[in-house]
Amino acid sequence: MTYSGEIISELLSHYLWEDSNPIDRAKIEALSLSEWEDIHKLALRQGVSGMVLDAIVAAQISIPFAVKMRFITSTDNIEKRYEDKVKAISKLENIYSQNGIKLMVLKGAGLAQLYPVPNHRPCSDVDIWLFGKQVEADNILRQQYNISINEGHHHHTVFYIDGVMVENHYDFIEQHSRRSKRIIERYLKELFERESPIEIQIEGTNVYTPSPNFNALFLTMHSGAHFAAETIPIRHLTDWAMFLKRYHNDIDWQSLTKLGEQFGFTPFLRCLNSACCSYLGMPKEYAHGVIAESDIVAKAIDDILEYRRINIPENFIKGWIFRIKRRFRNSWKQKMVYKDSQFIAFILSFLTHIIHPNWWKKE
């Protein structure tokens, strides 16, 4: 683990659990300007710069003024983007409620409400579920508000509200590359029908978020898919840790781990829990005994700290060479998330990209 990664770990561990984990203020305040610059760069890349600033302020740590201003600037940007997302959610909820459609927020702004400071959790876009009225809702936006709807995606449509990208899901997870995902998708929809969602307020707007059991499976699969394909940032760990902080006693851990054994994601679930404990200082009782060996957790944390979003080359041949190399490089992570044949999954992924099932619907 890098030194910057260690400092971020210490700060977040102290802050997220209300000072229950000790912090060495003298050591942290002795850091040089260049070391603080590295910490800010890493925190920004990992989606936790606002939380790290909150931790610095809460612990009353003195840092170089130039770096403090960088933290303040990046956090201000996060706040502005969050405000844009909240306004888009409020506008959508108003439109949908007038037409008898309920709005459920997936991930993003919904999870942000679990944080000490919600608007310091970065939100890239808005993911929504409309209780089976996805098509009707898109038609309302298209016909009554002249909003363009892009239908050229695997499991959701895409549109923009005042510049904010919204993904209107008709499936919860991407499922074209693996048979196990198709079965899990069916289970998620059954679980959604069985368990009532939770009504929450996002800056005064009433919306829904999924039940704890639904989110436990959904968030595990969402993070697992990203981890297996490339990697995940620290923000995925903080999302999971804040979710467990609120709902760990409401999750049916036996059913979740049984599904994990059936479909292969239990090693990742154990690793995710353990990474939150070892890197973020999450109390071990929140993991309910679903933990992993320390060696694989350390390897996963090192992988997470190396997180960099790398664009796939646009050139067809170079793009597929990149994908093949990445798949082989990440085979150890894929085995933590899936039981499916890696070779068959690669072929299905190739065919999905070549013969896009919704290509004729693209605008």
TORKOL-633881 format. One record per residue (C-alpha): residue number from 1; x, y, z. Coordinates in Angstrom, 2 decimals. Example, Ala and Ser with C-alpha at 12.3 -4.5 7.8 and 13.67 -1.06 7.14 Angstrom:
+-----+---------+---------+---------+
:   k :      px :      py :      pz :
+-----+---------+---------+---------+
:   1 :   12.30 :   -4.50 :    7.80 :
:   2 :   13.67 :   -1.06 :    7.14 :
+-----+---------+---------+---------+
end
This chain:
+-----+---------+---------+---------+
:   k :      px :      py :      pz :
+-----+---------+---------+---------+
:   1 :    0.00 :    0.00 :    0.00 :
:   2 :    1.25 :    3.47 :   -0.87 :
:   3 :    1.88 :    6.02 :    1.88 :
:   4 :   -0.88 :    8.23 :    0.47 :
:   5 :   -3.22 :    5.25 :    0.63 :
:   6 :   -2.28 :    4.65 :    4.26 :
:   7 :   -3.02 :    8.25 :    5.26 :
:   8 :   -6.40 :    8.21 :    3.51 :
:   9 :   -7.18 :    4.94 :    5.28 :
:  10 :   -6.33 :    6.43 :    8.67 :
:  11 :   -8.37 :    9.60 :    8.04 :
:  12 :  -11.47 :    7.79 :    6.77 :
:  13 :  -11.29 :    5.16 :    9.51 :
:  14 :  -11.27 :    7.89 :   12.13 :
:  15 :  -14.01 :    9.98 :   10.51 :
:  16 :  -16.58 :    7.45 :    9.26 :
:  17 :  -16.94 :    5.72 :   12.64 :
:  18 :  -17.20 :    8.81 :   14.85 :
:  19 :  -13.62 :    8.85 :   16.17 :
:  20 :  -13.72 :    5.19 :   17.30 :
:  21 :  -10.43 :    4.51 :   15.48 :
:  22 :   -7.35 :    6.41 :   16.78 :
:  23 :   -5.49 :    8.87 :   14.59 :
:  24 :   -1.87 :   10.07 :   14.82 :
:  25 :   -2.30 :   13.82 :   14.32 :
:  26 :    1.39 :   14.60 :   14.82 :
:  27 :    2.43 :   12.16 :   12.10 :
:  28 :   -0.18 :   13.46 :    9.68 :
:  29 :    0.57 :   17.13 :   10.31 :
:  30 :    4.28 :   16.43 :    9.70 :
:  31 :    3.59 :   15.45 :    6.08 :
:  32 :    5.28 :   17.56 :    3.43 :
:  33 :    3.55 :   19.67 :    0.79 :
:  34 :    4.36 :   17.14 :   -1.94 :
:  35 :    2.99 :   14.29 :    0.19 :
:  36 :   -0.26 :   16.20 :    0.72 :
:  37 :   -0.47 :   16.87 :   -3.01 :
:  38 :   -0.19 :   13.12 :   -3.63 :
:  39 :   -2.91 :   12.47 :   -1.04 :
:  40 :   -5.26 :   14.94 :   -2.72 :
:  41 :   -4.62 :   13.45 :   -6.17 :
:  42 :   -5.29 :    9.95 :   -4.89 :
:  43 :   -8.41 :   10.98 :   -2.96 :
:  44 :   -9.77 :   12.81 :   -6.01 :
:  45 :   -9.13 :    9.86 :   -8.32 :
:  46 :  -10.72 :    7.49 :   -5.79 :
:  47 :  -13.90 :    9.56 :   -5.37 :
:  48 :  -13.33 :   10.39 :   -1.69 :
:  49 :  -11.74 :   13.86 :   -1.71 :
:  50 :  -14.79 :   15.46 :   -0.06 :
:  51 :  -14.82 :   12.82 :    2.69 :
:  52 :  -11.08 :   13.22 :    3.27 :
:  53 :  -11.56 :   16.98 :    3.65 :
:  54 :  -14.38 :   16.32 :    6.13 :
:  55 :  -12.04 :   14.01 :    8.05 :
:  56 :   -9.27 :   16.63 :    8.10 :
:  57 :  -11.65 :   19.32 :    9.37 :
:  58 :  -13.30 :   17.05 :   11.94 :
:  59 :   -9.92 :   15.95 :   13.33 :
:  60 :   -8.71 :   19.58 :   13.36 :
:  61 :   -5.61 :   18.71 :   11.35 :
:  62 :   -3.50 :   21.52 :    9.97 :
:  63 :   -2.47 :   21.05 :    6.32 :
:  64 :   -0.66 :   23.30 :    3.81 :
:  65 :   -2.91 :   26.14 :    2.64 :
:  66 :   -2.38 :   25.41 :   -1.08 :
:  67 :   -3.52 :   21.81 :   -0.66 :
:  68 :   -6.42 :   22.82 :    1.57 :
:  69 :   -7.63 :   25.10 :   -1.21 :
:  70 :   -7.40 :   22.22 :   -3.69 :
:  71 :   -9.51 :   20.06 :   -1.38 :
:  72 :  -12.03 :   22.88 :   -0.97 :
:  73 :  -12.21 :   23.47 :   -4.74 :
:  74 :  -12.70 :   19.79 :   -5.60 :
:  75 :  -15.29 :   19.43 :   -2.84 :
:  76 :  -17.13 :   22.51 :   -4.11 :
:  77 :  -17.30 :   20.88 :   -7.54 :
:  78 :  -18.71 :   17.69 :   -5.99 :
:  79 :  -21.35 :   19.75 :   -4.17 :
:  80 :  -22.36 :   21.52 :   -7.38 :
:  81 :  -22.69 :   18.25 :   -9.31 :
:  82 :  -24.68 :   16.76 :   -6.44 :
:  83 :  -27.02 :   19.77 :   -6.48 :
:  84 :  -27.56 :   19.26 :  -10.22 :
:  85 :  -28.47 :   15.60 :   -9.62 :
:  86 :  -30.88 :   16.52 :   -6.81 :
:  87 :  -32.63 :   19.10 :   -9.00 :
:  88 :  -32.98 :   16.53 :  -11.79 :
:  89 :  -34.44 :   13.97 :   -9.37 :
:  90 :  -36.90 :   16.56 :   -8.02 :
:  91 :  -37.99 :   17.53 :  -11.53 :
:  92 :  -38.45 :   13.90 :  -12.57 :
:  93 :  -40.38 :   13.02 :   -9.41 :
:  94 :  -42.73 :   15.94 :  -10.08 :
:  95 :  -43.32 :   14.84 :  -13.69 :
:  96 :  -43.78 :   11.18 :  -12.80 :
:  97 :  -46.03 :   11.77 :   -9.77 :
:  98 :  -48.40 :   13.82 :  -11.92 :
:  99 :  -48.74 :   10.72 :  -14.10 :
: 100 :  -49.11 :    8.19 :  -11.28 :
: 101 :  -45.55 :    6.83 :  -11.57 :
: 102 :  -43.38 :    6.16 :   -8.51 :
: 103 :  -39.64 :    6.88 :   -8.64 :
: 104 :  -36.95 :    4.69 :   -7.08 :
: 105 :  -33.33 :    5.85 :   -7.07 :
: 106 :  -30.62 :    3.22 :   -7.49 :
: 107 :  -27.08 :    3.73 :   -6.12 :
: 108 :  -25.82 :    7.32 :   -6.39 :
: 109 :  -27.89 :    9.95 :   -4.63 :
: 110 :  -29.80 :    7.29 :   -2.69 :
: 111 :  -26.64 :    5.88 :   -1.14 :
: 112 :  -25.37 :    9.40 :   -0.52 :
: 113 :  -28.09 :    9.83 :    2.12 :
: 114 :  -26.28 :    7.24 :    4.26 :
: 115 :  -23.14 :    9.40 :    4.50 :
: 116 :  -22.35 :   11.93 :    7.25 :
: 117 :  -22.41 :   14.65 :    4.55 :
: 118 :  -24.52 :   13.42 :    1.60 :
: 119 :  -23.41 :   16.05 :   -0.91 :
: 120 :  -19.76 :   15.07 :   -0.48 :
: 121 :  -20.39 :   11.67 :   -2.07 :
: 122 :  -19.72 :   12.11 :   -5.83 :
: 123 :  -22.63 :   11.20 :   -8.15 :
: 124 :  -21.83 :   10.72 :  -11.84 :
: 125 :  -25.38 :   10.22 :  -13.13 :
: 126 :  -28.86 :    9.29 :  -11.90 :
: 127 :  -30.03 :    5.65 :  -12.04 :
: 128 :  -33.77 :    5.11 :  -11.64 :
: 129 :  -36.34 :    2.31 :  -11.50 :
: 130 :  -39.99 :    3.10 :  -12.22 :
: 131 :  -41.87 :    0.06 :  -10.88 :
: 132 :  -42.54 :   -1.47 :  -14.29 :
: 133 :  -43.59 :    1.78 :  -16.01 :
: 134 :  -40.31 :    2.47 :  -17.78 :
: 135 :  -41.77 :    2.57 :  -21.30 :
: 136 :  -44.75 :    4.70 :  -20.28 :
: 137 :  -42.45 :    7.15 :  -18.48 :
: 138 :  -40.11 :    7.48 :  -21.45 :
: 139 :  -43.07 :    8.16 :  -23.75 :
: 140 :  -44.28 :   10.92 :  -21.42 :
: 141 :  -40.89 :   12.63 :  -21.53 :
: 142 :  -40.64 :   12.22 :  -25.28 :
: 143 :  -44.16 :   13.33 :  -26.18 :
: 144 :  -44.93 :   15.96 :  -23.55 :
: 145 :  -41.49 :   17.44 :  -22.89 :
: 146 :  -39.68 :   16.79 :  -26.19 :
: 147 :  -36.88 :   14.97 :  -24.38 :
: 148 :  -34.79 :   12.68 :  -26.57 :
: 149 :  -34.61 :    9.05 :  -25.35 :
: 150 :  -31.64 :    6.91 :  -26.32 :
: 151 :  -32.67 :    3.23 :  -26.42 :
: 152 :  -29.36 :    1.84 :  -27.67 :
: 153 :  -28.25 :    0.31 :  -24.36 :
: 154 :  -28.42 :   -3.18 :  -22.89 :
: 155 :  -30.47 :   -2.70 :  -19.73 :
: 156 :  -31.64 :    0.90 :  -19.57 :
: 157 :  -32.58 :    3.89 :  -21.68 :
: 158 :  -30.69 :    7.17 :  -21.39 :
: 159 :  -31.90 :   10.75 :  -21.44 :
: 160 :  -30.83 :   14.14 :  -20.08 :
: 161 :  -32.63 :   16.45 :  -17.67 :
: 162 :  -31.04 :   19.92 :  -17.58 :
: 163 :  -27.70 :   18.42 :  -18.58 :
: 164 :  -27.84 :   15.55 :  -16.07 :
: 165 :  -27.64 :   12.04 :  -17.55 :
: 166 :  -30.38 :    9.70 :  -16.33 :
: 167 :  -30.42 :    5.92 :  -16.81 :
: 168 :  -33.96 :    4.53 :  -16.74 :
: 169 :  -33.50 :    0.84 :  -15.94 :
: 170 :  -35.71 :   -1.91 :  -17.28 :
: 171 :  -33.21 :   -4.48 :  -15.97 :
: 172 :  -31.20 :   -4.05 :  -12.78 :
: 173 :  -27.90 :   -5.49 :  -14.02 :
: 174 :  -26.20 :   -6.09 :  -17.37 :
: 175 :  -26.73 :   -9.77 :  -18.15 :
: 176 :  -25.73 :  -10.45 :  -21.75 :
: 177 :  -22.26 :  -11.85 :  -21.12 :
: 178 :  -23.01 :  -14.46 :  -18.43 :
: 179 :  -25.79 :  -16.95 :  -17.80 :
: 180 :  -25.47 :  -16.47 :  -14.03 :
: 181 :  -26.31 :  -12.77 :  -14.40 :
: 182 :  -29.58 :  -13.62 :  -16.14 :
: 183 :  -30.59 :  -15.84 :  -13.23 :
: 184 :  -29.55 :  -13.21 :  -10.67 :
: 185 :  -31.56 :  -10.59 :  -12.59 :
: 186 :  -34.67 :  -12.77 :  -12.29 :
: 187 :  -33.99 :  -13.20 :   -8.58 :
: 188 :  -33.57 :   -9.43 :   -8.12 :
: 189 :  -36.92 :   -8.78 :   -9.75 :
: 190 :  -38.59 :  -11.44 :   -7.59 :
: 191 :  -36.96 :   -9.91 :   -4.52 :
: 192 :  -38.18 :   -6.48 :   -5.55 :
: 193 :  -41.74 :   -7.81 :   -5.77 :
: 194 :  -41.49 :   -9.52 :   -2.36 :
: 195 :  -39.93 :   -6.74 :   -0.29 :
: 196 :  -41.19 :   -3.19 :    0.00 :
: 197 :  -38.78 :   -0.41 :   -0.96 :
: 198 :  -37.84 :    2.29 :    1.54 :
: 199 :  -39.25 :    5.79 :    1.19 :
: 200 :  -36.64 :    8.49 :    1.81 :
: 201 :  -36.21 :   12.21 :    1.27 :
: 202 :  -33.47 :   13.65 :   -0.93 :
: 203 :  -33.30 :   17.36 :   -0.19 :
: 204 :  -37.05 :   17.50 :    0.43 :
: 205 :  -38.10 :   15.25 :   -2.46 :
: 206 :  -39.81 :   11.96 :   -1.56 :
: 207 :  -38.46 :    9.01 :   -3.52 :
: 208 :  -37.81 :    5.31 :   -2.92 :
: 209 :  -34.68 :    3.23 :   -2.46 :
: 210 :  -34.48 :   -0.59 :   -2.56 :
: 211 :  -34.97 :   -2.83 :    0.46 :
: 212 :  -31.81 :   -3.85 :    2.41 :
: 213 :  -31.84 :   -7.41 :    1.05 :
: 214 :  -32.27 :   -6.19 :   -2.51 :
: 215 :  -29.49 :   -3.63 :   -2.17 :
: 216 :  -27.16 :   -6.15 :   -0.52 :
: 217 :  -27.30 :   -8.34 :   -3.62 :
: 218 :  -27.55 :   -5.51 :   -6.14 :
: 219 :  -24.60 :   -3.53 :   -4.75 :
: 220 :  -22.48 :   -6.66 :   -4.42 :
: 221 :  -23.10 :   -7.57 :   -8.06 :
: 222 :  -22.60 :   -3.98 :   -9.23 :
: 223 :  -19.25 :   -3.59 :   -7.45 :
: 224 :  -18.25 :   -7.15 :   -8.33 :
: 225 :  -18.85 :   -6.57 :  -12.05 :
: 226 :  -16.65 :   -3.45 :  -12.00 :
: 227 :  -13.99 :   -5.16 :   -9.88 :
: 228 :  -13.81 :   -8.15 :  -12.22 :
: 229 :  -13.76 :   -6.05 :  -15.40 :
: 230 :  -11.17 :   -3.46 :  -14.29 :
: 231 :  -11.27 :   -2.47 :  -10.60 :
: 232 :  -13.24 :   -0.30 :   -8.20 :
: 233 :  -12.35 :    2.97 :   -6.44 :
: 234 :  -12.36 :    3.48 :   -2.68 :
: 235 :  -15.80 :    5.09 :   -3.06 :
: 236 :  -17.29 :    1.66 :   -3.72 :
: 237 :  -15.88 :    0.59 :   -0.35 :
: 238 :  -17.32 :    3.64 :    1.43 :
: 239 :  -20.71 :    3.01 :   -0.23 :
: 240 :  -20.75 :   -0.56 :    1.06 :
: 241 :  -19.48 :    0.44 :    4.51 :
: 242 :  -22.13 :    3.16 :    4.93 :
: 243 :  -24.81 :    0.76 :    3.68 :
: 244 :  -23.78 :   -1.87 :    6.24 :
: 245 :  -23.52 :    0.76 :    8.98 :
: 246 :  -27.24 :    1.44 :    8.53 :
: 247 :  -28.62 :   -1.94 :    7.44 :
: 248 :  -26.26 :   -4.77 :    8.45 :
: 249 :  -28.81 :   -6.22 :   10.90 :
: 250 :  -31.59 :   -6.10 :    8.28 :
: 251 :  -29.76 :   -8.29 :    5.75 :
: 252 :  -30.46 :  -12.02 :    5.43 :
: 253 :  -26.79 :  -12.97 :    5.38 :
: 254 :  -27.52 :  -16.68 :    5.15 :
: 255 :  -29.55 :  -16.24 :    1.94 :
: 256 :  -26.99 :  -13.81 :    0.50 :
: 257 :  -24.04 :  -16.13 :    1.06 :
: 258 :  -26.07 :  -19.11 :   -0.21 :
: 259 :  -26.64 :  -17.23 :   -3.46 :
: 260 :  -22.96 :  -16.33 :   -3.47 :
: 261 :  -21.97 :  -20.00 :   -3.25 :
: 262 :  -24.43 :  -20.86 :   -6.02 :
: 263 :  -23.21 :  -18.20 :   -8.45 :
: 264 :  -19.61 :  -17.71 :   -7.32 :
: 265 :  -19.54 :  -14.21 :   -5.79 :
: 266 :  -19.04 :  -15.21 :   -2.13 :
: 267 :  -15.21 :  -14.74 :   -2.33 :
: 268 :  -15.78 :  -11.18 :   -3.52 :
: 269 :  -18.42 :  -10.51 :   -0.87 :
: 270 :  -16.04 :  -11.74 :    1.83 :
: 271 :  -13.24 :   -9.62 :    0.39 :
: 272 :  -15.49 :   -6.55 :    0.15 :
: 273 :  -16.48 :   -6.86 :    3.80 :
: 274 :  -12.90 :   -7.44 :    4.91 :
: 275 :  -11.56 :   -4.53 :    2.87 :
: 276 :  -14.07 :   -2.23 :    4.56 :
: 277 :  -12.86 :   -3.50 :    7.94 :
: 278 :   -9.12 :   -3.37 :    7.26 :
: 279 :   -8.96 :   -0.23 :    5.10 :
: 280 :  -11.91 :    1.84 :    6.38 :
: 281 :  -11.97 :    0.62 :    9.98 :
: 282 :  -15.51 :   -0.74 :    9.76 :
: 283 :  -16.49 :   -2.69 :   12.91 :
: 284 :  -16.10 :   -6.40 :   12.19 :
: 285 :  -19.54 :   -7.21 :   13.58 :
: 286 :  -21.07 :   -5.39 :   10.61 :
: 287 :  -19.66 :   -8.13 :    8.35 :
: 288 :  -21.53 :  -10.85 :   10.31 :
: 289 :  -18.63 :  -13.29 :    9.96 :
: 290 :  -18.55 :  -13.05 :    6.15 :
: 291 :  -14.84 :  -12.24 :    5.89 :
: 292 :  -11.85 :  -13.27 :    3.76 :
: 293 :   -8.21 :  -14.23 :    4.32 :
: 294 :   -5.89 :  -11.27 :    4.83 :
: 295 :   -3.64 :  -12.04 :    1.82 :
: 296 :   -6.36 :  -11.73 :   -0.80 :
: 297 :   -7.74 :   -8.63 :    0.96 :
: 298 :   -4.34 :   -6.92 :    0.84 :
: 299 :   -4.03 :   -7.81 :   -2.85 :
: 300 :   -7.50 :   -6.40 :   -3.56 :
: 301 :   -6.80 :   -3.17 :   -1.66 :
: 302 :   -3.56 :   -2.66 :   -3.61 :
: 303 :   -5.55 :   -3.19 :   -6.81 :
: 304 :   -8.18 :   -0.67 :   -5.69 :
: 305 :   -5.54 :    1.95 :   -4.84 :
: 306 :   -4.18 :    1.59 :   -8.38 :
: 307 :   -7.61 :    2.48 :   -9.76 :
: 308 :   -7.43 :    4.51 :  -12.94 :
: 309 :  -10.22 :    4.73 :  -15.48 :
: 310 :   -8.56 :    3.89 :  -18.79 :
: 311 :  -10.50 :    4.46 :  -21.98 :
: 312 :  -10.63 :    1.53 :  -24.39 :
: 313 :   -8.92 :    2.42 :  -27.70 :
: 314 :  -11.47 :    3.36 :  -30.37 :
: 315 :   -9.61 :    1.44 :  -33.06 :
: 316 :  -11.39 :   -1.94 :  -33.42 :
: 317 :   -8.28 :   -4.16 :  -33.37 :
: 318 :   -6.46 :   -2.17 :  -30.67 :
: 319 :   -9.66 :   -2.10 :  -28.63 :
: 320 :  -10.01 :   -5.87 :  -28.63 :
: 321 :   -6.33 :   -6.44 :  -27.93 :
: 322 :   -6.79 :   -4.16 :  -24.92 :
: 323 :   -9.87 :   -6.14 :  -23.77 :
: 324 :   -8.11 :   -9.51 :  -24.15 :
: 325 :   -5.06 :   -8.38 :  -22.19 :
: 326 :   -7.25 :   -6.87 :  -19.49 :
: 327 :   -9.33 :  -10.04 :  -19.18 :
: 328 :   -6.26 :  -12.24 :  -18.68 :
: 329 :   -4.77 :   -9.73 :  -16.24 :
: 330 :   -7.97 :   -9.71 :  -14.20 :
: 331 :   -8.68 :  -13.45 :  -14.26 :
: 332 :   -7.99 :  -13.74 :  -10.50 :
: 333 :  -10.71 :  -11.15 :   -9.84 :
: 334 :  -13.20 :  -12.75 :  -12.23 :
: 335 :  -12.84 :  -16.01 :  -10.30 :
: 336 :  -13.85 :  -14.16 :   -7.13 :
: 337 :  -17.10 :  -12.94 :   -8.69 :
: 338 :  -18.26 :  -15.58 :  -11.19 :
: 339 :  -18.43 :  -19.35 :  -11.61 :
: 340 :  -19.18 :  -19.11 :  -15.34 :
: 341 :  -16.59 :  -20.26 :  -17.85 :
: 342 :  -14.27 :  -17.32 :  -18.52 :
: 343 :  -13.78 :  -18.42 :  -22.13 :
: 344 :  -17.52 :  -18.60 :  -22.85 :
: 345 :  -18.04 :  -15.27 :  -21.07 :
: 346 :  -15.41 :  -13.68 :  -23.28 :
: 347 :  -17.02 :  -15.04 :  -26.47 :
: 348 :  -20.45 :  -13.83 :  -25.35 :
: 349 :  -19.00 :  -10.42 :  -24.53 :
: 350 :  -17.38 :  -10.28 :  -27.95 :
: 351 :  -20.63 :  -11.18 :  -29.70 :
: 352 :  -22.57 :   -8.68 :  -27.58 :
: 353 :  -20.28 :   -5.86 :  -28.69 :
: 354 :  -20.32 :   -6.98 :  -32.33 :
: 355 :  -24.02 :   -7.78 :  -32.60 :
: 356 :  -25.55 :   -5.22 :  -30.24 :
: 357 :  -29.08 :   -6.37 :  -29.39 :
: 358 :  -30.46 :   -2.82 :  -29.54 :
: 359 :  -28.35 :   -1.36 :  -32.30 :
: 360 :  -31.35 :   -0.59 :  -34.51 :
: 361 :  -32.86 :    1.60 :  -31.78 :
: 362 :  -29.89 :    3.97 :  -31.53 :
: 363 :  -30.61 :    7.55 :  -32.38 :
+-----+---------+---------+---------+
end
